Amino acid sequence: MFGYNGKILEVDLTREKIEEIKLEEEVLKRFIGGRGLAVKILWDRLGNKWEEIDPLGLENIFLALTGPLTGYYPGARVCISGKSPQSNGIVGSTIGGEFALELKCAGWDGIIVTGRASSPVYIFIKDDNVEIRDSSHIWGLDGKKTVMKINKEVREELSKLWPRVGLWREPGLIYIGPAGENKVRISAVMSKWTHGAGYGGYGAVMGSKNLKAIAVKGTKPLPPVADRNRVLELMDKVAKLSYANDEWRRWGTGYGGYSYGADTSSEPIRNWQEEWHDNVEYGVDKFERRLWVKRYWADYGCPTSCLKIAVVKSGPFKGAITDNPDYELQAYLGTNLGVFTPEGNVYISSAIDDLGLCGIQCGNVLGFAGELYQRGILTEKDLNGLKLEWGNPKVFVKLAEDIARRKGIGNVLAEGTYRAALILGRIKNMNLLSYAIQSKGIAIGAHGVRSGLDYPQQVSYACSVQGGDHTSIAGLPLDGPLWNTELSMIAADSGVVCAFNVWSLSLLFEFMNSVTGWNISRNQWYEEIALRILQIQRATLLLGGPDIYWSPIVDDDNPERFYEPLPSGPSRGKSLNRENTRKAVREYYEAIGWDEYGIPKSEILKKLDLEDVDKALNKVRSRMKSIS
């Protein structure tokens, strides 16, 4: 096999057993790697009892997988997956950094973690040497302290064992903060202080296994590729296309904190009560001039270098440090909380990073709580004495700390927006779901659909197999651009590459074929490989369990708020239309191969060699027919 090591590391924390799992080329041709391979592994191991598997229980599996393009395609990422504590389905959540490259150069295409350690541990991998180490002394530490502690330990040990190497670079590292340790459903798997794989809630899965971190140092070469000369040419081509995008390299998505509000009226403001603002003080130039201390900070092999480092240099938030923040955090940890100052946004973002919370998911639940306080549904007594007023960064950080540690009402909000709405609704004897801006238990990405000026369509969140994930949206045509259809994004997530460096799908497929030596055609991708991966994800989402089951009749829809007219800005008065949305949903069902109930059709599944998935969905078909 070209582009693969052909093996995955499996660590059983309960039995403290470490073993090598061989990968078959035919399986890889059908599922590629990353998100696709995660779907295959999870279905094979858990599919026959999916509804019974508690995402935070002993039987769930934690996965960190590379792909065939890891190390070759400019910009490295790793895909994190498992049964999601948020949606009860499968989410493929990718994260940048050196971890993926180090793992692949250690000789592994991924790692599977099962069971639960009896006390806190971290896993250390040096090529073929794998250890389960005590992490009691690290448990409870925030993000920065965790990274510094593990880096110091690992580098000192490597220097003692191999002194002739000289100064060792820090290992590739993924880890959790206090939120993951406390099994908060909106916790992220973190890397490099400020990177987070947040969609899916997999920080909580690591916490449920008493797994603080995985550190890896690889000293082997990357696996050989099928066409070395063509791969080198394509690497150069991708790099030149990336270098040419000056705006993207200068600001990354950080330009969006102003433009998605002012230009497209699609930015969450005070829990999506509005989506337009014209506050020039929130422009990216203000972040750049006042806060940035490093303008180009790249993960391994990335020519775009869209990351920055921002530090608050004076005032009440002095010392707060994070990356850009990127648009999603500018929105969800800024405008969504009524905060319109770069300093306030960086302060909140820095705290969220250290706690190990997902910026999008936590920002969403903080906005939900903020609106309930605004409307008098939540009181200071409910909030442990907090006056949760819009625009106050310190009070929102305090609530985030309560969430990360499951303190007081934070224990409810730690369940995520959807579950918190159900729990608080029962306590208050009210239906609070209209204030919950989510889909299938996952917060909507910071791109609204009411104005019709941003890229998501009205079916994007309603029909996505990854819920509210803005990076993996449903859309027509099925073979459309990368950011407009899930079947295209599955290519990036299975590759595994950063979508910001994918300038065309044809280039991505040529790159994949040049590395692997295969001949995957565009038609084969959209009609077979990606469709197979997506149908399994849809099946697990519909099977759900054990606490929540989704009904397509009810849940294949947009948040209630998106049917309310926009109150301000050039798009004032615009909203989604329910009848049009249902029509669009039905059109998507037909195109993707789902029946009138939103269930994958038997003939489609059998064509994709998914007879076992078809059989498992019979119980869902019975359930839906009884409801209708």
Residue, then its C-alpha position, 0 to 999 in steps of 0.5 A: m500500500f502506498g501512503y499508508n503504514g497499513k496498521i493502527l495502534e489499539v490500546d485497551l485501557t481496562r486491560e492495559k493491553i497494547e496491540e497492532i491492528k492490520l489494515e486491508e487495502e480493500v477496506l481502505k479503498r472503500f473508506i479511505g481514512g480519517r472520517g471514513l475509516a472511523v465510520k467503518i471501525l465504529w459500525d463494525r464494532l458497535g453497530n449491532k448494539w448502537e442504541e445501547i452504547d452510552p457515549l460516556g460509558l465503558e463500551n464507546i471507542f475513542l479514535a484518532l486517525t490520519g489519512p492517506l494524504t497526511g504528511y504529503y498534502p500541505g497542512a496536516r490534521v487528524c480526525i477525532s471520532g467515536k459515538s458522539p456524546q452530543s448527537n449519539g451518532i458519528v461525527g468526524s471532527t478534525i484538528g490541526g497540528e503536528f500530532a497526525l504527522e508524528l503518529k504517521c512517522a511513528g509507523w501508525d495510521g491511527i489509534i483506537v482507545t477502548g475501555r477505561a483506566s482505573s486512574p488518570v493516564y496518558i499514552f506515550i508513543k515513540d515509534d513502536n514503543v507504547e506506554i500507558r503512563d500515570s497522569s494523576h499529577i497532570w489531572g486537573l491542569d488547564g490547557k497551557k499547564t498540561v502542554m508544558k508539563i507533558n512536553k517537559e517530561v517527554r523531551e527530558e526522557l527522550s534526551k536521556l535515552w537518545p542524547r546524540v540527537g541533541l535537543w528534541r522538539e516537543p511531541g505531537l500532543i492531543y489532550i483534554g482540559p478540566a471540561g473533558e475530565n468532568k465529561v462535559r458534553i461540549s468539551a473538545v479534544m485540544s492541541k497546541w493550546t488553542h486548537g480544538a476538535g470540538y464538534g461531537g464532544y469527544g473531550a468528554v469521551m477521553g475524560s470518560k476513559n480517564l485519558k488525559a492525553i496522547a503524546v507521540k514522537g515519530t522518527k521514521p520516514l513517511p510511507p512511500v507514495a505511488d508517483r513521487n514526482r507527481v506528488l511533489e509537483l502537486m505539493d508545489k501547486v497547492a502551495k503556490l495557490s495558497y501563497a496567492n491568497d493574500e487576504w486569507r494568509r493575512w487574516g484567515t477567517g478572522y476577517g469575518g467578525y465584522s464582515y459576516g455581520a455587516d456584509t451578509s447579515s449572518e452572524p450570531i448576535r445575542n443568541w441569534q436574536e440578530e445577525w447584523h451589526d456594523n460595529v467597525e471596532y470589531g474589524v479584523d484590523k483592530f485585532e491585528r493592530r492592537l493584539w497580534v504578536k505573531r502574524y504567521w503561525a502555521d501547523y506542519g507544512c501549511p503554506t496558508s499560515c492563517l493562524k496568528i497569536a493574539v495577546v491583550k497587552s493592557g487593561p482588565f484582560k491583560g495577559a490573555i493569549t490565544d490564536n486569531p481568534d478565528y471567525e467562529l470564536q469571534a462570533y460565538l465568544g464575541t457578538n453572540l454574547g454581546v461582546f464587541t471588543p477584540e480584547g473582550n473576545v480574546y479574554i473569553s477565547s483564552a479562558i475557553d481554550d484553557l478549560g478545554l471547552c469547544g468555542i462554538q458549543c460553549g459559546n452557543v450554550l452561554g448565549f442560550a443561558g444569556e437569553l434566558y436571563q434576559r427574559g427572566i427565565l433564569t435568575e441570579k439565584d439560578l446562576n449562582g449569583l451571576k448577573l449574566e448581562w450581555g457584553n460582560p466578558k468576565v461574567f460569561v467566563k465565570l459561567a464557563e468555569d462553572i460549566a467546565r467543573r459542573k458546578g451549580i447550574g453549570n452541571v445542567l449547561a454542561e449537557g449542551t444546549y439541547r439537553a439543557a433546554l429539556i432539563l431546564g424546561r422541565i424545571k421551569n415548566m416551559n418549552l425552551l427549545s425555541y431558544a436552543i439554536q442547534s441541530k441534532g444536539i450540536a450547536i449551529g455553526a456561526h453562519g446563519v441562513r435567514s439572509g440567504l447571503d452566506y453559504p449554507q442552504q436551508v437544508s444545510y443544518a437540517c439534513s447534515v449527518q453531523g448536525g449543526d457542523h458548519t464544515s459539513i453541511a447538506g446541500l444540492p447538488l450533491d457533487g457541489p463545491l467543498w463547503n456546500t455539500e457533505l459528500s465533498m467535505i467527506a473527501a477532505d475529512s477522510g484524506v485527512v487535510c485542511a479544507f482551507n488548502v483545498w483549491s479544487l476537488s479535482l486537484l484533491f482527487e488527483f493528489m489522492n490517486s498520486v499518493t495511493g496509486w489508485n484510480i478513484s474517479r469523481n463519479q466513484w467518489y460521489e456515487e459510491i465511496a462518500l455515499r457509503i460513509l454518509q449513509i452509515q453516519r445517517a444510520t447511526l444518527l437515526l438509531g441514536g440512544p440511549d438517552i435521545y432518539w431523533s425523529p426526521i419528521v421533527d428534527d430534520d429542520n432548522p432552529e425555530r429562531f430561523y423562522e423569525p424575521l431578521p430585526s435589523g440591517p439590510s436583510r431586515g424582515k427576511s426569514l426561512n419559510r417552513e413550507n419551502t424548507r420542508k419542500a427542500v428537505r424532501e428534495y434532498y431526501e430524494a437526491i441522497g437516497w432517503d425515503e419519505y421518512g428520511i431513512p436510507k432506502s434499502e436498495i441504496l444500502k444494498k447497492l453500497d454493500l451495506e446490508d447489515v446497516d439496512k437490517a439495523l434500520n428496520k427498527v427505525r422504519s417501524r418507529m417512524k411508521s408508528i409515529s406518522 
